[in-house]
Amino acid sequence: LPLLKTAVESYFPISVASLHTVACNGSTEECASVAAGMALRSMDGTRDPKPVTVVLLQDFPALIGTLKLMESNDLPLLVIAKGEAEPRAVAEKRMKSTQVPILPVDAADAVAVCRVMQESLLRARNGWGGSVIHAIAVPGASDSVAGMEERLRARGLV
């Protein structure tokens, strides 16, 4: 959690005091529900930017109840779930079943992850609702730290 907070602070100039992180020892479905409850509780409508709740899940569960709650309340909740790539039909069915954006991203691509996080946080902080970020472990993908180092060297920044 300190690493998450540091990473977010380095990319987002807005104070991270409005960012809630959730540590949960239950199942991934239970943890997502706890985070949704925290996000619902933090919504008072008066603060700008809106406080955002972030939950990190070790796999990508169905999230049916959490997605319904996010959708009906425009919850400022970011669900970040690690997982394998789903078959196209399964991914399309999941995306069509909700109004909440489900954003797949290559977990090893630091730039792509940063962009998806920036867009999702902007969306949540403006009161437009949360997002689900599906961090996909692509087989044979390069190391994300090494890839970032290559990009920075190519630009003469390292």
N, C-alpha and C positions, 0 to 999 in steps of 0.2 A: 503493500500500500504506500509506503513512503516513496518508492520508485515511481509508482503511478502518478502520485501528486507532483513529484519533481518533473516528470516528463510532460505532464499537462501544463505546469507553470512555465516551462521553457518554450512551449509552442503557443500558449494563449496568454496575452497580456492582461486579460481580465482577472481580477483576484480569484484565487482558487478557494477562498473562504466559502464560496457558494457551490462548491463541488463536494458531494457526499460520496464516500466510497463504502462498499458493503463487504464485510468479511462474514461468510456464512459457512457453517459446517454441515448443513443439511444436503439434501439432493439438489441437483441443479434447478429443478422445477420449483422446489421450496425456496431456494435462494432468490430466484427471479421474482417470486411472489412477495418475499420480504422487501426486496428493493422497490417493487411497485408500491407497496404500502408506505415506505419511506418517502417516495416521490409524491404520492398523493397527500401525505401529511405536510410536506414542505410547501405545498401550493397555497399561498395566501393571496396571490394576485397583485400584491403591492410592490414587490421588490423587482428592480431591474438592474442587472440582468437576473433572470429567473434562476433559482438554485437548481442544479442538475444532480441527479443521482446516477451513479455508474455501478454496474454489477458485472463482474468477470465470472464467466461460467466455463467449466472444464470441458463441457460438451454442448451440443446444440439440441436441447429437448424440444418438445412440441410447443411449449409456451402458450397454449391455447387461452387459458384464463388470464395470463399476464398480458397477452396481446389485446384481448377484449378490453381489459382495464385501461391499457395505454391508449387505445383507440377512442374509447368513450369519454376519457378525461383529458386528452392531449397531455399526457404525463411527460414531464421533463426527465425521462429515463433513458439511459443508454444501456442496452444489454449487449455485452460483448461476449460472444460464444466461440470457443475454439472448436474445430471439428474438421472432418474430412469433407471433401466436395460431395454434394448430393447429386443423385441422378437428376437430369434436367426436368423430368416430369414431376418429381417430388418437390424440387425447388419452385417450379411454377405454381404448383398447387398451394404450397405454403404462402407464396407471395400474393396469390389471388384471394386467399382467405382472410386478408386483413388490409386495412388502410395504412398500417404502420410500415414505413420503409424497411425492407430487409436488404442490407447491403453486403454482398459478398466481397471479400478483399483477400488478396494473397498475403498471408501472415508473415511471409519472409520479405515483403517489399515495404520497407520502412516509409518511403515517400507515399505510397498508396495508402498505408494505414494512417499516416498523418493527415492526408487530405480528407479521408472518410471521417476521421475524428473531428477535424475542424468543421466540416459541413454539418455533422450530427450535433455537435455542441452549439453551433450557431442556431440551428433549428430549435433545439430544446431551450436555449436561453432566451429566445424571442417568443416563447410560448406557443410554438407551432407543433409541439409534441415530440415524442422520442423516436428512437430508431433502434433497430437490431443490427449489429455488425457481426457478420459471420466470418471470422478469421480462419480461412481455409489453409490447411497445411498441404501445400502442393508437393507431391512426391518429386524428389530430385531438385528442389528449389535451393538456390544458393543461400548461404548464411546472410541474414539480414544486416548484421553489423558490417561484414565484409563488403556487402553490396553498397551500403551507405558510404563506407570509406572510399570505395572506387568512385562513386559519384562526386564526392567532395574533392578528391584528388584531381579528377578530370576538370573540375572548375577552378582548380588552384586554391581551394579553401583550406586544404590540409597540407 
